[in-house]
Amino acid sequence: MRLLHTSDWHLGRSFHRVSLLQAQRDFLGHLVETVRDHRVDAVLIAGDVYDRAVPPLSAVELFDEALHRLAELGVPAVLISGNHDSARRLGVGAGLMARAGIHLRTDPAGCGTPVLLPDEHGHVAVYGLPYLEPALVRQQLRAPRGGHRAVLEAAMDRVRADLAARPAGTRSVVLAHAFVTGGAPSDSERDITVGGVASVPAEVFDGVDYVALGHLHGCQTLSERVRYSGSPLAYSFSEARHRKSMWLIDLGPGGDLTADRVDCPVPRPLARLRGRLETLLTDPALDVHHDSFVEATLTDPARPAEPMARLAARFPHVVHLVFEPERAPEAGGQSYARRLRGRTDHQIAADFVAHVRGQGPDDAERAVLGEALDAVRTAEAAEEVAR
C-alpha cells in the first residue's frame, strides 16, 4: 500500500504579515497531483490543518476544495487534529465525511478504532491519535498520571489492544501530533510543554509498522518507522535551510517499508542576511536574493536612517529587520525578547523567582510552578473547547 504522509499545513497562516494563501493553494494542488501521478492509495495528514482554532473563511474554503479533489480521485484520507486546530470544529461532520473516504480523527475516545484500508495483502489499520492535551484527556484515557508521555502511552495501549485482536499479518499505521525526543524544532511551532517536559520518547510508539508524526516543521527521520513530514511551507526564518517535502511510504506484506521524499513547491526562498547596511545594499554577491523573503540583521554601531525603506529598494520582499550593533551599549545588555528566546514558560518563571529573591526555586517550588502553568494551559484549552 502506498501512503502519502503530510502535516502542519497551517492554512490561514501568513509569513511576517504576508499572505500565504496562494502558496498554500499551490501546495494543495501539488499534493493532489502527487496522489494521482504516484498512484497513492491513501493520504495521511498528521494535524495542524489550520493555523488557529477559528480559521478565516478563505482557509476553510481551501481545505474544503482539497478534500473534494481527493474524494473525486477516490483516494481516502485520514487526518487528525493538531494543537493549533479546534478538535471539535474540525471534527464536525466526521460521520458523513467518512462515507466519502475522508476520515477525521479528532476525538481521543476513538484512538483504538482504526480506519481499515484493504489491499491485495490484507488490511492496513490506520489509527489516528489527535493532539492529546494531558489535563483534558487523562481521565478519559485512564492514564495513571499526567503528562504527554502518560496520555500517549494510554492511547497506544488502546491501539495495541485493538491490533492484537485483528488477524495475523494486519499492518498498522499511527498518526500522532507530538514532540518526540530526537526531533529538531524551529521557531514557528507552538510550545506544548507540560510541567517543564516537552518531548516523549519514540519507544512510546513501539509495536506498529509506521508512525506518521506532525508538529515539528522540519522533515526528519527519527527511525526507519517513525518520521516527521514537516510543514509544506516555511513559516519562520529558522526554516531557511529546510527542504520542504512529504513522505511517500510503501508498506508491503509483513510490514516491509520503503520511504521516499516528494519535494513541495517553494513559493519564495528565504534569505537571512547579516552585516552593515551599506554592505547589504552594495555587495554584488547578494543579488541572488532579490526575489527572496529577506530577514536582515544590521550590525551598524548606530541605527541607520530609514533602513527598511532602503533595503526594500534592493530586496523588494524584505519582511523582517533585526538590530545587533557591533558595539552594544554598555547598559541594558540584550533586549528582554532576546533573553527569553528559546526558553520555556517553566524556565522563565524559575528565572523570575531567582531574579526577585536572589535564589532559584527548590524542587517543591518548581513543582508548584509546573502545576500553576499546567492549570493556566488547561483553562485556556477548556475555554477554546467551549467557544
C-alpha positions in Angstrom: 0.0 0.0 0.0 1.3 3.4 -0.9 0.7 6.2 1.6 1.4 9.9 1.4 2.4 11.4 4.8 2.0 15.2 5.2 1.2 17.5 8.1 1.2 21.0 9.5 -0.5 22.8 6.7 -1.4 25.8 8.9 -4.0 27.0 6.5 -4.7 30.7 7.0 -1.2 31.5 8.3 0.8 34.4 7.0 4.6 35.0 6.8 5.5 38.2 8.6 2.1 39.6 7.6 2.5 38.5 4.0 -0.4 36.2 2.9 0.5 32.7 2.0 -3.0 31.7 0.8 -1.9 31.3 -2.8 1.2 29.4 -1.8 -1.0 27.1 0.3 -3.4 26.6 -2.7 -0.4 25.8 -4.9 0.8 23.2 -2.4 -2.6 21.5 -2.2 -2.7 21.3 -6.0 0.7 19.7 -5.9 -0.5 17.2 -3.3 -3.4 16.2 -5.4 -1.1 15.8 -8.5 1.3 13.7 -6.4 -1.6 11.5 -5.3 -2.6 11.0 -8.9 0.8 10.7 -10.5 2.3 8.4 -7.9 -0.9 6.3 -7.6 -1.2 6.9 -3.9 -3.6 4.7 -2.0 -4.3 6.9 1.0 -3.2 10.3 2.3 -2.2 10.8 6.0 -2.5 14.3 7.5 -0.9 14.4 10.9 -2.5 17.5 12.4 -2.4 21.3 12.3 -4.6 21.6 9.3 -5.4 25.1 10.3 -3.2 27.7 12.0 -5.8 28.6 14.7 -8.9 27.3 16.3 -11.2 29.7 14.4 -9.6 29.9 10.9 -10.6 32.5 8.3 -13.2 31.6 5.8 -10.6 31.6 3.0 -8.7 28.8 4.8 -11.8 26.7 5.4 -12.7 27.0 1.7 -9.2 25.9 0.7 -9.5 22.9 2.9 -12.9 22.0 1.6 -11.6 22.3 -2.0 -8.7 20.0 -1.3 -10.9 17.3 0.3 -13.3 17.4 -2.7 -10.4 16.9 -5.1 -9.2 13.9 -3.1 -12.7 12.4 -2.9 -13.1 12.8 -6.7 -9.9 10.8 -7.1 -11.4 8.1 -4.9 -8.4 8.2 -2.6 -9.2 8.0 1.2 -7.6 10.5 3.6 -7.1 10.1 7.3 -6.4 13.2 9.3 -6.1 14.2 13.0 -6.4 17.5 14.8 -3.2 19.2 16.0 -2.6 21.6 18.8 -3.4 24.6 16.6 -6.8 23.1 15.5 -10.1 23.2 17.3 -10.7 19.4 17.5 -14.5 19.9 17.9 -14.8 22.2 14.9 -12.5 20.1 12.7 -14.5 17.0 13.6 -17.9 18.4 12.7 -19.5 16.1 10.1 -16.9 13.4 10.6 -19.5 10.6 10.2 -20.9 11.9 6.9 -17.4 12.7 5.5 -16.2 9.2 6.2 -18.7 8.0 3.6 -16.7 10.0 1.1 -13.4 8.4 2.3 -12.4 11.4 4.4 -11.7 10.1 7.9 -11.5 12.7 10.6 -9.9 11.6 13.9 -10.4 14.4 16.5 -11.9 12.5 19.5 -9.4 10.9 21.9 -12.0 8.2 22.6 -11.5 6.9 19.1 -7.8 6.2 19.4 -8.2 2.5 19.4 -10.6 2.4 16.5 -8.8 2.3 13.1 -9.6 3.1 9.6 -9.2 -0.2 7.7 -7.7 0.2 4.3 -7.7 -3.0 2.1 -5.2 -4.1 -0.5 -4.1 -7.4 -2.0 -2.1 -8.3 1.1 -5.0 -7.8 3.6 -5.7 -4.7 5.7 -3.8 -1.8 6.9 -5.2 -0.5 10.2 -4.7 3.3 10.4 -5.1 4.7 14.0 -5.5 8.4 14.4 -4.3 10.0 17.7 -5.3 13.6 17.8 -3.2 16.1 19.8 -3.7 15.0 23.4 -3.8 17.8 26.0 -2.8 15.8 29.1 -5.0 17.7 31.6 -8.1 17.4 29.4 -7.8 13.7 28.3 -6.0 12.0 31.2 -9.2 10.7 32.8 -10.9 9.8 29.5 -7.9 7.7 28.5 -7.4 6.4 32.1 -3.8 7.4 32.1 -2.2 6.6 35.5 -0.5 10.1 35.7 -0.3 13.4 33.9 2.0 14.5 31.2 2.3 13.9 27.4 4.1 10.6 27.8 1.4 9.1 30.0 -1.5 10.1 27.8 0.2 8.9 24.7 1.1 5.6 26.3 -2.5 5.2 27.4 -3.6 5.9 23.8 -1.1 3.5 22.4 -2.2 0.8 24.8 -5.6 1.0 23.1 -4.0 0.8 19.7 -2.0 -2.3 20.6 -5.0 -4.0 22.2 -7.1 -3.5 19.1 -4.3 -4.6 16.8 -3.7 -7.8 18.9 -7.4 -8.8 18.3 -7.0 -8.5 14.5 -6.0 -11.2 12.0 -2.2 -12.0 11.9 -0.5 -10.0 9.3 -2.6 -6.9 9.7 -0.3 -4.0 9.1 -0.6 -0.9 11.3 0.0 2.9 11.0 -0.4 5.5 13.7 -0.9 9.2 13.1 0.2 11.4 16.1 0.8 15.1 16.8 3.5 15.4 19.4 7.1 16.5 20.1 9.1 13.2 20.1 12.6 13.1 21.6 15.3 13.5 18.9 13.2 15.8 16.7 14.7 19.2 15.8 12.3 22.1 16.5 12.1 25.5 14.7 10.8 28.9 15.8 7.3 28.5 14.3 5.9 25.7 16.4 3.7 26.5 19.4 5.1 25.3 22.7 3.3 22.2 24.1 5.5 21.9 27.2 3.7 20.5 30.3 5.3 20.7 33.7 8.7 21.5 32.0 8.6 18.4 29.9 8.1 19.0 26.1 9.0 15.7 24.4 8.1 12.0 24.6 10.4 9.1 23.6 9.9 7.3 20.3 9.5 4.0 22.2 6.0 5.0 23.1 5.0 4.0 19.6 6.6 0.6 19.6 4.6 -2.2 18.0 3.3 -0.6 14.8 4.7 -0.6 11.3 4.8 3.2 10.6 4.3 6.3 12.7 3.3 9.5 10.8 4.2 12.4 13.0 3.1 16.0 12.9 4.0 19.1 15.0 7.7 19.8 14.1 8.1 21.7 10.9 11.3 20.1 9.6 11.1 16.8 7.7 13.1 14.3 9.7 13.6 10.6 10.3 13.7 9.5 14.0 13.9 5.9 12.9 13.0 3.9 9.8 9.4 3.7 11.0 9.0 7.0 12.9 9.1 10.1 10.8 8.0 13.8 10.7 6.9 15.1 7.3 7.3 18.7 8.4 5.3 21.6 7.1 4.9 22.0 3.4 5.9 25.7 3.6 8.3 27.7 5.7 6.6 29.6 8.5 9.7 31.2 10.1 13.2 32.2 9.0 14.6 29.4 11.2 13.3 27.1 8.5 15.5 28.7 5.8 17.6 25.5 5.4 14.6 23.1 5.4 13.9 21.0 2.4 10.1 21.0 2.4 8.6 17.7 1.4 6.2 14.9 2.0 6.9 11.2 2.7 5.8 8.6 0.1 5.6 5.4 2.1 5.2 1.9 0.6 4.0 -0.6 3.1 4.4 -4.2 1.9 3.4 -7.5 3.3 4.8 -8.3 6.7 5.3 -4.6 7.3 8.2 -4.2 4.8 8.7 -0.4 4.4 10.3 1.9 1.9 10.2 5.7 2.1 10.9 8.4 -0.4 10.7 12.2 -0.2 8.5 14.2 -2.6 9.6 17.8 -2.7 7.0 20.6 -2.2 6.9 23.7 -4.4 8.9 26.7 -3.0 6.9 29.9 -3.5 9.8 32.1 -2.5 13.2 31.2 -1.0 14.3 32.6 2.4 17.5 34.5 3.0 19.0 35.6 6.3 21.4 38.4 5.6 23.7 40.0 8.2 26.1 43.0 8.1 26.2 46.7 8.0 23.5 48.4 5.9 25.8 49.8 3.3 27.3 46.3 2.8 23.9 44.8 2.3 23.0 47.5 -0.2 26.1 47.2 -2.3 27.5 43.7 -2.1 27.0 42.1 -5.6 27.1 38.6 -4.1 23.7 39.3 -2.6 22.0 39.9 -6.0 20.7 36.3 -5.9 18.4 37.2 -3.0 16.4 39.8 -5.0 13.3 37.6 -5.1 13.7 36.0 -1.7 11.9 36.7 1.6 14.7 38.5 3.4 15.5 38.9 7.1 18.2 41.5 7.6 20.3 41.7 10.7 22.1 45.1 10.8 25.3 45.3 12.7 25.9 49.1 12.3 27.2 50.6 15.6 24.4 53.2 15.3 20.9 52.7 13.9 21.0 54.0 10.3 18.3 56.2 8.8 15.3 54.6 7.2 16.9 51.1 7.0 13.7 49.2 5.9 12.9 51.5 3.0 16.5 51.5 1.8 16.7 47.7 2.0 13.3 47.3 0.2 14.7 49.2 -2.7 17.2 46.4 -3.3 15.2 43.5 -1.8 11.5 44.0 -2.5 10.5 41.2 -0.2 12.4 42.1 2.9 10.0 41.4 5.7 12.0 41.4 8.9 14.6 43.7 10.4 16.8 43.0 13.4 19.4 45.3 15.0 22.5 43.8 16.6 25.1 46.6 16.8 28.7 45.6 16.7 29.3 47.7 19.8 26.4 47.0 22.1 25.5 49.8 24.6 27.2 49.3 28.0 23.9 49.4 29.8 20.9 47.4 29.1 22.5 44.3 27.5 20.3 42.0 25.4 16.7 43.0 24.9 14.1 41.3 27.0 12.7 39.5 24.0 16.1 38.1 23.1 16.8 36.9 26.7 13.5 34.9 26.6 14.1 33.4 23.1 14.2 29.6 23.2 13.1 29.4 26.9 10.0 27.6 28.1 7.4 29.2 30.4 8.7 27.0 33.2 12.2 28.3 32.8 11.1 31.9 32.6 9.1 31.6 35.8 12.0 30.0 37.6 14.3 32.7 36.4 11.9 35.4 37.7 11.9 33.8 41.1 15.7 33.8 41.1 15.8 37.4 40.0 13.4 38.6 42.7 14.9 36.9 45.7 18.4 36.1 44.6 17.9 32.3 44.8 16.1 29.9 42.4 13.1 27.7 43.4 13.7 24.4 45.1 12.2 21.1 43.9 8.9 21.7 45.7 8.6 25.2 44.4 9.3 24.0 40.9 6.5 21.5 41.2 4.1 24.3 42.3 5.2 26.4 39.3 4.6 23.5 37.0 1.1 22.9 38.4 0.3 26.6 38.1 1.4 26.7 34.4 -0.5 23.5 33.7 -3.6 25.0 35.3 -3.4 28.0 33.1 -2.9 25.8 30.0 -5.9 23.7 31.0 -8.1 26.7 31.5 -7.1 28.2 28.1 -7.8 24.8 26.4 -11.1 24.5 28.1 -12.1 28.0 27.1 -11.2 27.1 23.5 -13.3 24.0 23.6 -16.2 25.9 25.0 -16.2 28.5 22.2 
